[in-house]
Amino acid sequence: GAGVSQSPSNKVTEKGKDVELRCDPISGHTALYWYRQSLGQGLEFLIYFQGNSAPDKSGLPSDRFSAERTGGSVSTLTIQRTQQEDSAVYLCASSQSKRSHSYEQYFGPGTRLTVT
Amino acid sequence: SQKIEQNSEALNIQEGKTATLTCNYTNYSPAYLQWYRQDPGRGPVFLLLIRENEKEKRKERLKVTFDTTLKQSLFHITASQPADSATYLCAPGGGQKVTFGTGTKLQVIP
């Protein structure tokens, strides 16, 4: 079946503009994660959705960042008033239900965001 | 706060040898630990999961150990091949949330 997809693959935007990044998880996966990876750095956790529970937003770096997940499937990460330090690769991952104790995450190819 | 440490230096080994990568963590008691492989320009790919009550896990040429007393996991690739060249990330976790290390870049030289 299809893996996790993300769009766009690349996004160049001017400082101060808003951007929306999209993630389509694997069908049936109830958990969805957003991470940020700067050049040569590890993955920085941003936000986690699990089913209908309130999302874990503890990793969002500022109130300029927000995310939603509609219908338990597609997710959108929005960055308002982008800054140059927001430039990074934004990765989305999905995972099966916690009841299966399957914790492996399946990652999308990422969106490379460049703020000029 | 939680801290995950992996060798920041790249690891270069000769083809056919065993590569050993280290992951140390502090201020953390994970229920399990995952290892992922990441190739340039791609998202990480899951390799193995080892739980806190398991000492060792194997999958083909891969072997992972988990020492909760030392707060350390070792990741071994036996009979390494140039195709094993990549960055390897450890990710200790609890529930459905993990914390990723910065990764170790492995280069297998033919």
Interface residues (C-beta under 8 A of the other chain):
Chain A: V4 A31 Y35 Q41 G42 L43 F45 Y48 Q50 D56 L91 A93 S95 K98 Y103 E104 Q105 Y106 F107 G108 P109 G110
Chain B: I4 Y32 Q34 Y36 G41 R42 G43 P44 V45 F46 L49 L89 G93 G95 Q96 K97 V98 T99 F100 G101 T102 G103
